[in-house]
Structure formats: C-alpha cells, structure tokens
Amino acid sequence: MTVQEIQSLLARELDGDEIQHTAAEWQKYPLQLSYRAYADGIAFLQRQYASYGLESELITFPADGKTTYADRHFPLAWDV
C-alpha cells in the first residue's frame, strides 16, 4: 500500500468529531490523578477497543508498592 492509499483510507474511515469526542471522554481519567481513575480509564479504553471489534484483556494491578509490569512500577496507593 502506498502512502497516498493509506492517507485516502484514513480520510474515509476516520471522523474528526468522533475522535475529539472520544479524546474528551478519556481525558477526564488521567486528570483525576488517582489509581481508581487510572483503572477506570483503562476499562474505558478496553470498551473502546471492543466497540471497534478489537480484543483486549483487562489486567488490574494492585497498588501495593511491589507490583511491576513491563517497565511500570506500581507504588503504594494513597487514594482514600
């Protein structure tokens, strides 16, 4: 596929208004700066992937100060 074909495909398939709406919906999660909001944001993304027909696995992580996944260390949660 050429660059022009890819650009044409994207222009046909993507809706800028939908992208902005989804980004605005997702933005509220990281802005809350809490472990609960982080988990809710990941669940939101999983639902979005499913709505596009993609399969994903939701993995929850304890904020125990010990758990490490890939390069991410999950420190103790201070959320009330």
N, CA, C and O atoms as a printed pandas DataFrame, in Angstrom:
     atom_number atom_name residue_name chain_id  residue_number  x_coord  y_coord  z_coord
0              1         N          MET        A               1    0.848   -1.179    0.000
1              2        CA          MET        A               1    0.000    0.000    0.000
2              3         C          MET        A               1    0.892    1.239    0.000
3              4         O          MET        A               1    1.881    1.301    0.730
4              5         N          THR        A               2    0.545    2.198   -0.800
5              6        CA          THR        A               2    1.327    3.433   -0.856
6              7         C          THR        A               2    0.873    4.392    0.238
7              8         O          THR        A               2   -0.179    4.213    0.850
8              9         N          VAL        A               3    1.682    5.396    0.463
9             10        CA          VAL        A               3    1.340    6.419    1.469
10            11         C          VAL        A               3    0.031    7.099    1.084
11            12         O          VAL        A               3   -0.810    7.357    1.945
12            13         N          GLN        A               4   -0.145    7.388   -0.192
13            14        CA          GLN        A               4   -1.368    8.046   -0.650
14            15         C          GLN        A               4   -2.589    7.157   -0.423
15            16         O          GLN        A               4   -3.654    7.655   -0.056
16            17         N          GLU        A               5   -2.447    5.848   -0.636
17            18        CA          GLU        A               5   -3.557    4.930   -0.402
18            19         C          GLU        A               5   -3.912    4.863    1.082
19            20         O          GLU        A               5   -5.087    4.813    1.446
20            21         N          ILE        A               6   -2.898    4.861    1.923
21            22        CA          ILE        A               6   -3.134    4.849    3.368
22            23         C          ILE        A               6   -3.821    6.136    3.807
23            24         O          ILE        A               6   -4.771    6.098    4.589
24            25         N          GLN        A               7   -3.347    7.272    3.308
25            26        CA          GLN        A               7   -3.965    8.555    3.656
26            27         C          GLN        A               7   -5.409    8.609    3.192
27            28         O          GLN        A               7   -6.268    9.124    3.906
28            29         N          SER        A               8   -5.686    8.089    2.019
29            30        CA          SER        A               8   -7.047    8.061    1.492
30            31         C          SER        A               8   -7.944    7.174    2.358
31            32         O          SER        A               8   -9.081    7.535    2.661
32            33         N          LEU        A               9   -7.426    6.024    2.747
33            34        CA          LEU        A               9   -8.169    5.112    3.610
34            35         C          LEU        A               9   -8.494    5.770    4.946
35            36         O          LEU        A               9   -9.625    5.689    5.424
36            37         N          LEU        A              10   -7.509    6.416    5.541
37            38        CA          LEU        A              10   -7.726    7.095    6.813
38            39         C          LEU        A              10   -8.749    8.212    6.677
39            40         O          LEU        A              10   -9.612    8.366    7.541
40            41         N          ALA        A              11   -8.668    8.995    5.604
41            42        CA          ALA        A              11   -9.609   10.097    5.386
42            43         C          ALA        A              11  -11.043    9.571    5.258
43            44         O          ALA        A              11  -11.984   10.230    5.700
44            45         N          ARG        A              12  -11.214    8.396    4.660
45            46        CA          ARG        A              12  -12.550    7.814    4.503
46            47         C          ARG        A              12  -13.083    7.234    5.806
47            48         O          ARG        A              12  -14.282    7.311    6.074
48            49         N          GLU        A              13  -12.214    6.659    6.610
49            50        CA          GLU        A              13  -12.643    5.891    7.772
50            51         C          GLU        A              13  -12.682    6.678    9.081
51            52         O          GLU        A              13  -13.432    6.316    9.988
52            53         N          LEU        A              14  -11.905    7.727    9.196
53            54        CA          LEU        A              14  -11.822    8.461   10.456
54            55         C          LEU        A              14  -12.768    9.651   10.463
55            56         O          LEU        A              14  -12.950   10.332    9.453
56            57         N          ASP        A              15  -13.361    9.883   11.620
57            58        CA          ASP        A              15  -14.276   11.007   11.817
58            59         C          ASP        A              15  -13.660   11.914   12.878
59            60         O          ASP        A              15  -13.592   11.545   14.051
60            61         N          GLY        A              16  -13.219   13.081   12.472
61            62        CA          GLY        A              16  -12.552   14.014   13.383
62            63         C          GLY        A              16  -13.393   14.381   14.587
63            64         O          GLY        A              16  -12.871   14.496   15.696
64            65         N          ASP        A              17  -14.698   14.567   14.386
65            66        CA          ASP        A              17  -15.581   14.908   15.505
66            67         C          ASP        A              17  -15.658   13.760   16.510
67            68         O          ASP        A              17  -15.647   13.979   17.721
68            69         N          GLU        A              18  -15.737   12.534   15.990
69            70        CA          GLU        A              18  -15.783   11.371   16.878
70            71         C          GLU        A              18  -14.470   11.225   17.650
71            72         O          GLU        A              18  -14.474   10.895   18.836
72            73         N          ILE        A              19  -13.375   11.468   16.983
73            74        CA          ILE        A              19  -12.061   11.386   17.635
74            75         C          ILE        A              19  -11.970   12.406   18.767
75            76         O          ILE        A              19  -11.516   12.073   19.861
76            77         N          GLN        A              20  -12.394   13.633   18.519
77            78        CA          GLN        A              20  -12.342   14.674   19.549
78            79         C          GLN        A              20  -13.267   14.333   20.710
79            80         O          GLN        A              20  -12.909   14.546   21.869
80            81         N          HIS        A              21  -14.448   13.806   20.414
81            82        CA          HIS        A              21  -15.396   13.433   21.470
82            83         C          HIS        A              21  -14.813   12.328   22.345
83            84         O          HIS        A              21  -14.884   12.402   23.572
84            85         N          THR        A              22  -14.236   11.306   21.718
85            86        CA          THR        A              22  -13.649   10.191   22.473
86            87         C          THR        A              22  -12.469   10.668   23.309
87            88         O          THR        A              22  -12.315   10.259   24.460
88            89         N          ALA        A              23  -11.633   11.533   22.734
89            90        CA          ALA        A              23  -10.488   12.066   23.476
90            91         C          ALA        A              23  -10.952   12.880   24.681
91            92         O          ALA        A              23  -10.349   12.800   25.751
92            93         N          ALA        A              24  -12.008   13.656   24.519
93            94        CA          ALA        A              24  -12.542   14.446   25.636
94            95         C          ALA        A              24  -13.118   13.536   26.723
95            96         O          ALA        A              24  -12.968   13.815   27.913
96            97         N          GLU        A              25  -13.776   12.450   26.312
97            98        CA          GLU        A              25  -14.301   11.490   27.305
98            99         C          GLU        A              25  -13.161   10.839   28.080
99           100         O          GLU        A              25  -13.246   10.696   29.300
100          101         N          TRP        A              26  -12.103   10.446   27.389
101          102        CA          TRP        A              26  -10.981    9.756   28.031
102          103         C          TRP        A              26  -10.171   10.708   28.917
103          104         O          TRP        A              26   -9.657   10.289   29.954
104          105         N          GLN        A              27  -10.052   11.958   28.531
105          106        CA          GLN        A              27   -9.188   12.918   29.230
106          107         C          GLN        A              27   -9.524   13.058   30.708
107          108         O          GLN        A              27   -8.638   13.345   31.512
108          109         N          LYS        A              28  -10.766   12.865   31.075
109          110        CA          LYS        A              28  -11.154   13.037   32.481
110          111         C          LYS        A              28  -10.473   12.024   33.397
111          112         O          LYS        A              28  -10.296   12.296   34.585
112          113         N          TYR        A              29  -10.092   10.874   32.875
113          114        CA          TYR        A              29   -9.481    9.842   33.725
114          115         C          TYR        A              29   -8.074   10.220   34.187
115          116         O          TYR        A              29   -7.827   10.237   35.393
116          117         N          PRO        A              30   -7.140   10.525   33.281
117          118        CA          PRO        A              30   -5.797   10.860   33.774
118          119         C          PRO        A              30   -5.756   12.178   34.553
119          120         O          PRO        A              30   -4.847   12.385   35.356
120          121         N          LEU        A              31   -6.710   13.058   34.334
121          122        CA          LEU        A              31   -6.713   14.332   35.047
122          123         C          LEU        A              31   -7.061   14.171   36.529
123          124         O          LEU        A              31   -6.789   15.069   37.325
124          125         N          GLN        A              32   -7.658   13.040   36.905
125          126        CA          GLN        A              32   -8.048   12.829   38.298
126          127         C          GLN        A              32   -6.882   12.399   39.184
127          128         O          GLN        A              32   -6.963   12.510   40.407
128          129         N          LEU        A              33   -5.808   11.913   38.585
129          130        CA          LEU        A              33   -4.591   11.551   39.313
130          131         C          LEU        A              33   -4.846   10.601   40.483
131          132         O          LEU        A              33   -4.370   10.834   41.594
132          133         N          SER        A              34   -5.596    9.539   40.230
133          134        CA          SER        A              34   -5.817    8.546   41.271
134          135         C          SER        A              34   -5.715    7.155   40.658
135          136         O          SER        A              34   -5.851    6.990   39.446
136          137         N          TYR        A              35   -5.477    6.168   41.497
137          138        CA          TYR        A              35   -5.407    4.803   40.993
138          139         C          TYR        A              35   -6.764    4.343   40.485
139          140         O          TYR        A              35   -6.837    3.623   39.489
140          141         N          ARG        A              36   -7.830    4.741   41.145
141          142        CA          ARG        A              36   -9.176    4.380   40.696
142          143         C          ARG        A              36   -9.434    4.967   39.314
143          144         O          ARG        A              36   -9.959    4.281   38.437
144          145         N          ALA        A              37   -9.068    6.232   39.112
145          146        CA          ALA        A              37   -9.263    6.872   37.813
146          147         C          ALA        A              37   -8.407    6.196   36.747
147          148         O          ALA        A              37   -8.842    6.043   35.606
148          149         N          TYR        A              38   -7.189    5.790   37.117
149          150        CA          TYR        A              38   -6.320    5.072   36.193
150          151         C          TYR        A              38   -6.996    3.773   35.749
151          152         O          TYR        A              38   -7.039    3.475   34.555
152          153         N          ALA        A              39   -7.518    3.008   36.690
153          154        CA          ALA        A              39   -8.202    1.750   36.377
154          155         C          ALA        A              39   -9.451    1.998   35.542
155          156         O          ALA        A              39   -9.719    1.260   34.594
156          157         N          ASP        A              40  -10.214    3.029   35.886
157          158        CA          ASP        A              40  -11.418    3.363   35.119
158          159         C          ASP        A              40  -11.052    3.771   33.692
159          160         O          ASP        A              40  -11.755    3.423   32.743
160          161         N          GLY        A              41   -9.956    4.505   33.545
161          162        CA          GLY        A              41   -9.507    4.917   32.214
162          163         C          GLY        A              41   -9.098    3.733   31.360
163          164         O          GLY        A              41   -9.407    3.688   30.169
164          165         N          ILE        A              42   -8.404    2.770   31.960
165          166        CA          ILE        A              42   -8.021    1.572   31.224
166          167         C          ILE        A              42   -9.263    0.777   30.819
167          168         O          ILE        A              42   -9.321    0.259   29.704
168          169         N          ALA        A              43  -10.253    0.674   31.704
169          170        CA          ALA        A              43  -11.506   -0.015   31.381
170          171         C          ALA        A              43  -12.238    0.714   30.247
171          172         O          ALA        A              43  -12.823    0.073   29.374
172          173         N          PHE        A              44  -12.207    2.046   30.260
173          174        CA          PHE        A              44  -12.805    2.840   29.186
174          175         C          PHE        A              44  -12.139    2.504   27.854
175          176         O          PHE        A              44  -12.816    2.298   26.847
176          177         N          LEU        A              45  -10.799    2.451   27.858
177          178        CA          LEU        A              45  -10.085    2.128   26.619
178          179         C          LEU        A              45  -10.421    0.719   26.138
179          180         O          LEU        A              45  -10.557    0.490   24.937
180          181         N          GLN        A              46  -10.555   -0.216   27.062
181          182        CA          GLN        A              46  -10.918   -1.577   26.661
182          183         C          GLN        A              46  -12.295   -1.592   26.001
183          184         O          GLN        A              46  -12.490   -2.278   24.998
184          185         N          ARG        A              47  -13.240   -0.852   26.545
185          186        CA          ARG        A              47  -14.574   -0.774   25.931
186          187         C          ARG        A              47  -14.494   -0.149   24.538
187          188         O          ARG        A              47  -15.188   -0.582   23.617
188          189         N          GLN        A              48  -13.650    0.864   24.389
189          190        CA          GLN        A              48  -13.478    1.482   23.076
190          191         C          GLN        A              48  -12.921    0.474   22.076
191          192         O          GLN        A              48  -13.415    0.369   20.953
192          193         N          TYR        A              49  -11.891   -0.268   22.485
193          194        CA          TYR        A              49  -11.312   -1.283   21.604
194          195         C          TYR        A              49  -12.381   -2.296   21.194
195          196         O          TYR        A              49  -12.473   -2.664   20.023
196          197         N          ALA        A              50  -13.185   -2.743   22.154
197          198        CA          ALA        A              50  -14.235   -3.720   21.860
198          199         C          ALA        A              50  -15.247   -3.152   20.865
199          200         O          ALA        A              50  -15.734   -3.871   19.993
200          201         N          SER        A              51  -15.561   -1.866   20.996
201          202        CA          SER        A              51  -16.526   -1.255   20.073
202          203         C          SER        A              51  -15.981   -1.192   18.648
203          204         O          SER        A              51  -16.750   -1.062   17.696
204          205         N          TYR        A              52  -14.664   -1.283   18.496
205          206        CA          TYR        A              52  -14.025   -1.303   17.174
206          207         C          TYR        A              52  -13.789   -2.735   16.698
207          208         O          TYR        A              52  -13.206   -2.950   15.636
208          209         N          GLY        A              53  -14.244   -3.717   17.487
209          210        CA          GLY        A              53  -14.078   -5.102   17.110
210          211         C          GLY        A              53  -12.728   -5.688   17.488
211          212         O          GLY        A              53  -12.356   -6.754   16.997
212          213         N          LEU        A              54  -11.994   -5.006   18.354
213          214        CA          LEU        A              54  -10.683   -5.484   18.782
214          215         C          LEU        A              54  -10.809   -6.238   20.098
215          216         O          LEU        A              54  -11.638   -5.898   20.942
216          217         N          GLU        A              55   -9.993   -7.246   20.263
217          218        CA          GLU        A              55   -9.969   -7.993   21.512
218          219         C          GLU        A              55   -8.858   -7.443   22.397
219          220         O          GLU        A              55   -7.767   -7.132   21.920
220          221         N          SER        A              56   -9.141   -7.329   23.671
221          222        CA          SER        A              56   -8.125   -6.889   24.625
222          223         C          SER        A              56   -8.406   -7.551   25.963
223          224         O          SER        A              56   -9.521   -7.994   26.239
224          225         N          GLU        A              57   -7.385   -7.605   26.772
225          226        CA          GLU        A              57   -7.517   -8.195   28.100
226          227         C          GLU        A              57   -7.293   -7.112   29.139
227          228         O          GLU        A              57   -6.294   -6.394   29.094
228          229         N          LEU        A              58   -8.212   -6.999   30.061
229          230        CA          LEU        A              58   -8.098   -6.022   31.128
230          231         C          LEU        A              58   -7.373   -6.668   32.304
231          232         O          LEU        A              58   -7.854   -7.645   32.879
232          233         N          ILE        A              59   -6.232   -6.127   32.651
233          234        CA          ILE        A              59   -5.448   -6.635   33.773
234          235         C          ILE        A              59   -5.433   -5.562   34.847
235          236         O          ILE        A              59   -5.022   -4.430   34.590
236          237         N          THR        A              60   -5.873   -5.906   36.038
237          238        CA          THR        A              60   -5.849   -4.937   37.125
238          239         C          THR        A              60   -4.592   -5.159   37.956
239          240         O          THR        A              60   -4.149   -6.292   38.141
240          241         N          PHE        A              61   -4.037   -4.088   38.442
241          242        CA          PHE        A              61   -2.806   -4.145   39.201
242          243         C          PHE        A              61   -3.043   -3.628   40.613
243          244         O          PHE        A              61   -3.692   -2.597   40.795
244          245         N          PRO        A              62   -2.532   -4.320   41.594
245          246        CA          PRO        A              62   -2.649   -3.795   42.955
246          247         C          PRO        A              62   -1.645   -2.659   43.163
247          248         O          PRO        A              62   -0.504   -2.730   42.707
248          249         N          ALA        A              63   -2.080   -1.640   43.843
249          250        CA          ALA        A              63   -1.179   -0.527   44.183
250          251         C          ALA        A              63   -0.538   -0.864   45.519
251          252         O          ALA        A              63   -0.786   -0.205   46.529
252          253         N          ASP        A              64    0.295   -1.906   45.506
253          254        CA          ASP        A              64    0.866   -2.429   46.735
254          255         C          ASP        A              64    2.322   -2.034   46.964
255          256         O          ASP        A              64    2.922   -2.421   47.967
256          257         N          GLY        A              65    2.883   -1.274   46.046
257          258        CA          GLY        A              65    4.274   -0.857   46.193
258          259         C          GLY        A              65    5.265   -1.922   45.772
259          260         O          GLY        A              65    6.472   -1.700   45.857
260          261         N          LYS        A              66    4.789   -3.078   45.318
261          262        CA          LYS        A              66    5.676   -4.181   44.941
262          263         C          LYS        A              66    5.494   -4.623   43.497
263          264         O          LYS        A              66    6.435   -5.103   42.865
264          265         N          THR        A              67    4.296   -4.464   42.982
265          266        CA          THR        A              67    3.977   -4.998   41.664
266          267         C          THR        A              67    4.675   -4.204   40.564
267          268         O          THR        A              67    4.650   -2.973   40.553
268          269         N          THR        A              68    5.294   -4.929   39.645
269          270        CA          THR        A              68    5.922   -4.333   38.471
270          271         C          THR        A              68    5.411   -5.081   37.249
271          272         O          THR        A              68    5.378   -6.311   37.235
272          273         N          TYR        A              69    5.018   -4.346   36.240
273          274        CA          TYR        A              69    4.570   -4.939   34.986
274          275         C          TYR        A              69    5.267   -4.212   33.859
275          276         O          TYR        A              69    5.177   -2.989   33.748
276          277         N          ALA        A              70    5.975   -4.978   33.006
277          278        CA          ALA        A              70    6.789   -4.393   31.938
278          279         C          ALA        A              70    7.759   -3.410   32.593
279          280         O          ALA        A              70    8.568   -3.819   33.426
280          281         N          ASP        A              71    7.700   -2.143   32.242
281          282        CA          ASP        A              71    8.608   -1.167   32.847
282          283         C          ASP        A              71    7.889   -0.260   33.833
283          284         O          ASP        A              71    8.437    0.754   34.267
284          285         N          ARG        A              72    6.666   -0.625   34.185
285          286        CA          ARG        A              72    5.853    0.224   35.072
286          287         C          ARG        A              72    5.860   -0.338   36.488
287          288         O          ARG        A              72    5.491   -1.491   36.708
288          289         N          HIS        A              73    6.279    0.481   37.443
289          290        CA          HIS        A              73    6.245    0.101   38.855
290          291         C          HIS        A              73    5.009    0.731   39.470
291          292         O          HIS        A              73    4.768    1.925   39.295
292          293         N          PHE        A              74    4.232   -0.051   40.180
293          294        CA          PHE        A              74    3.012    0.453   40.797
294          295         C          PHE        A              74    3.267    0.728   42.273
295          296         O          PHE        A              74    3.224   -0.192   43.089
296          297         N          PRO        A              75    3.532    1.982   42.625
297          298        CA          PRO        A              75    3.819    2.311   44.018
298          299         C          PRO        A              75    2.582    2.198   44.895
299          300         O          PRO        A              75    1.476    1.972   44.406
300          301         N          LEU        A              76    2.782    2.354   46.164
301          302        CA          LEU        A              76    1.657    2.329   47.098
302          303         C          LEU        A              76    0.640    3.393   46.727
303          304         O          LEU        A              76    0.998    4.519   46.383
304          305         N          ALA        A              77   -0.623    3.026   46.799
305          306        CA          ALA        A              77   -1.688    3.997   46.524
306          307         C          ALA        A              77   -1.995    4.771   47.789
307          308         O          ALA        A              77   -2.090    4.205   48.877
308          309         N          TRP        A              78   -2.148    6.065   47.628
309          310        CA          TRP        A              78   -2.516    6.897   48.764
310          311         C          TRP        A              78   -3.947    7.413   48.600
311          312         O          TRP        A              78   -4.388    8.305   49.325
312          313         N          ASP        A              79   -4.667    6.829   47.624
313          314        CA          ASP        A              79   -6.064    7.205   47.436
314          315         C          ASP        A              79   -6.868    6.834   48.660
315          316         O          ASP        A              79   -6.663    5.779   49.261
316          317         N          VAL        A              80   -7.770    7.699   49.016
317          318        CA          VAL        A              80   -8.646    7.401   50.146
318          319         C          VAL        A              80   -9.776    6.520   49.663
319          320         O          VAL        A              80  -10.643    6.141   50.451
